[in-house]
Amino acid sequence: MNRLIGGGQTIKLKKRNWRKPNMPAAPAVLDSHALLSLLRDEPGAEEVEKILTEAGRRDERAHMTEVNYAEVQYIIRRKDGEAAWQTIARELVAAPIQFHVADRVLADRAADFKTRYKISLADAFAAALAKTRNAELVTGDREFKVIESELKKIRWLK
């Protein structure tokens, strides 16, 4: 189901067959770009939906930092408005995504990446989570190219 939001933009919000929480870990970390692709029906949306559908089918979860969640929230609220964000926030509750707090270990690794590479702080947190979990990072953001050798794998969205 598509919804028209502020500025004439549409956000793709279909009913998804995702399972509820209490799922073991899956080996994929989503950055902000990946989740925004899905929510705004941009290039890469089908791939992200496939990752989440498969995770739900297998009673697993993809992963994302709360820092990246905050980035998704402010982008949606700025571009699409508060009502759009409230709709999305309700949908994300059922999504097979485990959101990780920025604890000291994750923050230290993100700070290390930010110090050594020209990437945003939110991207540094996504990379830090992927490194910590030895998981693939799912993104379409080419800013990660400089850090690719540090990670297990990057799944590039098109």
Secondary structure, DSSP 8 states (H G I E B T S, - for coil): -EEEEGGGEEEE--------S---EEEEEE-HHHHHHHHTT-TTHHHHHHHHHHHHHTT-EEEEEHHHHHHHHHHHHHHH-HHHHHHHHHHHTTSSEEEE---HHHHHHHHHHHHHS---HHHHHHHHHHHHHT-EEEE--GGGGGGGGGSSEEEE--
